[in-house]
Amino acid sequence: MQFILKILNNEKKIVVIVFLIEILNLSSLIQAKNLKRLQNKIAFVSNTSGNWELWVMDANGDNKRQLTYTPIDERSPSISTDGKKIVYTTNAGDIWIMDVMTKQTKKLNLELKNINHCRFSPDGKRIIFTVFHEPKMDDSNIWIVDINGVNLRKLVDQRDIQLYPDFHPNGKKIIYSSTIYAPFCVIWHDLWAINLDGTGAERILCNDAANIQAKWSPDGKKIVFASNKTGNMEIWLMDIESKKLKQLTYNPAYDASPCWSPDGEYICFISTDLPGSQTGILLENA
């Protein structure tokens, strides 16, 4: 059984017992990537059919609908702000765009391979994504392109691996994770921001931890992200101005892939903290 958590007076309380795993009956459900609004849709990928496919459902767990039926794995779905399109990648390293109503898909024919972690811009006109470089795949950068496949350019060109880009609500800059190789084979990820013109690169969080999958709040004042700062991957908030951190989850399991509801009141994330070692989608008050 899944639950919604609400934070009151700094105490975590279960306020609603709901739906998701019993209704969906999924053996593994991961990569919840975009909460359109609480009454609308969540896009995710699931292997409940035996292959990683793209799905959507209402935020209360109703009306789950499989969108893709392919022999390849779909990944990293992102819903456009108007809710009409979903952009996603595949394990073939390509970007696809789907019309939600018609299910028609279009592949972006880019002269790039090994693409992952794609996101729509707030106006739905551009896509940012990660490109891993062959042959070792231990280096990657962030690229940007118009949804029609033109104006392709590298936005972030840093050493080692750059991951999980996401647009600021004003569409003028992005946030992303940058890999740091620490002693004794430890891997950390700092959070960086950069303007869309490639200027103003700034490290905004460095705390000797893996800080990943950061998303700006709708008002741009906070970021939510997953971090193993405590030794376990949990969901955290950071106030941009004060840099104050707040831990939201305290589960013995793996919590990750957070995203905001458009009103900024809820955070959607995946968790393995469910009966039978299942993975599900949780909603939590921000």
Helices and strands as residue ranges (DSSP letters): E 2-8, E 11-18, H 20-24, E 29-35, E 41-46, E 53-58, E 65-66, E 74-79, E 85-90, E 95-99, E 105-108, E 115-120, E 126-132, E 140-146, E 153-156, E 162-167, E 173-182, E 186-195, E 202-205, E 211-216, E 222-227, E 234-239, E 245-247, E 255-260, E 266-271, G 275-277, E 280-285
